[in-house]
């Protein structure tokens, strides 16, 4: 794995624990997991909310202005 042995990985893990603390490691792991999940979803092109206007829909500002001028 990238030319790292068991001792090198143990030293890196020890430094990470010293920097962030054992309590924050699960939070960091969860955050990284969510970031990867969102990145993959963004790359696939599947949008959760489609904000593109449909054909024939009018701009809401123009509709509001039209109603104001009629009354």
C-alpha positions as CSV (number, residue, x, y, z in Angstrom):
1,X,0.0,0.0,0.0
2,X,2.0,3.0,-1.3
3,X,5.2,1.4,0.0
4,X,4.2,1.9,3.6
5,X,4.9,-0.8,6.1
6,X,3.1,-1.6,9.3
7,X,5.4,0.5,11.4
8,X,5.0,3.6,9.2
9,X,1.2,3.2,9.3
10,X,1.3,2.8,13.1
11,X,3.4,6.0,13.5
12,X,1.0,8.0,11.2
13,X,-2.0,6.7,13.2
14,X,-0.3,7.7,16.4
15,X,0.4,11.2,15.1
16,X,-3.2,11.6,13.9
17,X,-4.6,10.5,17.3
18,X,-2.2,13.0,19.0
19,X,-3.4,15.8,16.8
20,X,-7.1,15.3,16.7
21,X,-7.8,13.2,19.8
22,X,-9.5,9.8,20.0
23,X,-12.9,11.4,20.4
24,X,-12.8,13.3,17.1
25,X,-11.6,10.5,14.9
26,X,-15.1,9.0,14.3
27,X,-16.4,12.5,13.4
28,X,-13.6,13.0,11.0
29,X,-14.2,9.6,9.4
30,X,-18.0,10.3,9.1
31,X,-17.3,13.6,7.5
32,X,-14.8,12.1,5.0
33,X,-17.3,9.4,4.2
34,X,-20.1,11.9,3.5
35,X,-17.8,14.0,1.4
36,X,-16.9,11.0,-0.8
37,X,-20.6,10.0,-1.1
38,X,-21.6,13.5,-2.2
39,X,-18.7,13.7,-4.6
40,X,-19.7,10.5,-6.2
41,X,-23.3,11.6,-6.4
42,X,-22.2,14.9,-8.0
43,X,-20.0,13.1,-10.6
44,X,-22.8,10.7,-11.6
45,X,-25.0,13.7,-12.6
46,X,-28.1,12.7,-10.6
47,X,-29.4,15.9,-9.1
48,X,-31.5,15.7,-6.0
49,X,-33.4,18.8,-6.9
50,X,-34.0,19.8,-10.5
51,X,-34.1,23.6,-10.8
52,X,-34.2,23.8,-14.6
53,X,-37.5,25.5,-15.7
54,X,-39.9,23.5,-17.7
55,X,-41.0,24.6,-21.2
56,X,-43.9,27.0,-21.0
57,X,-43.3,28.1,-17.4
58,X,-43.2,31.8,-17.0
59,X,-40.9,33.8,-14.8
60,X,-42.6,34.3,-11.4
61,X,-41.6,38.0,-11.4
62,X,-43.4,38.6,-14.7
63,X,-46.5,36.8,-13.5
64,X,-46.6,38.9,-10.3
65,X,-46.1,42.1,-12.2
66,X,-48.9,41.2,-14.6
67,X,-51.3,40.6,-11.7
68,X,-50.4,43.9,-10.1
69,X,-51.1,45.9,-13.3
70,X,-54.5,44.2,-13.8
71,X,-55.9,45.1,-10.3
